[in-house]
């Protein structure tokens, strides 16, 4: 069985790097996927800014990691909005 992470109608398929919400695929960058995976994996606690930075820094140069982190978190936050039919 493939590793699936579920939170409400949000499903993250770790091995296929696929996220769906209410059955609809959600396009995410690799950084957004990594952050969402970390947030779902650690859903019992709040990730620190340094932990989020560590995820984004491994995917870009240090000067743009904060911007990438903020943009990725904003896009992930939008997942909480209702799905349009």
C-alpha positions, 0 to 999 in steps of 0.5 A, spaced: 500 500 500 502 506 498 503 512 503 497 516 503 496 522 508 489 524 509 486 531 512 479 531 511 478 531 504 485 533 502 489 527 500 497 527 499 500 521 496 507 521 498 510 516 493 506 519 487 507 526 489 500 527 488 495 532 492 487 531 491 482 535 495 475 532 494 478 528 489 480 534 484 488 534 483 491 540 486 497 543 482 503 544 487 510 546 486 516 541 489 517 546 495 509 547 496 509 539 496 514 538 501 511 544 506 504 541 505 507 534 507 511 536 513 505 540 515 501 534 514 506 529 517 507 534 523 499 535 524 500 535 532 504 541 532 506 547 529 512 547 525 517 553 526 519 558 521 526 555 521 523 548 520 519 551 514 526 555 512 530 548 512 525 545 507 525 551 502 532 552 503 534 545 500 530 547 494 533 554 492 539 559 494 538 562 501 536 569 499 530 567 496 528 561 501 524 566 505 520 568 499 519 561 497 517 559 504 512 565 504 509 564 497 508 556 498 505 557 505 500 562 502 498 557 496 497 551 501 493 556 506 488 557 500 487 549 500 482 551 506 478 555 501 472 551 499 472 547 492 469 550 486 464 545 483 
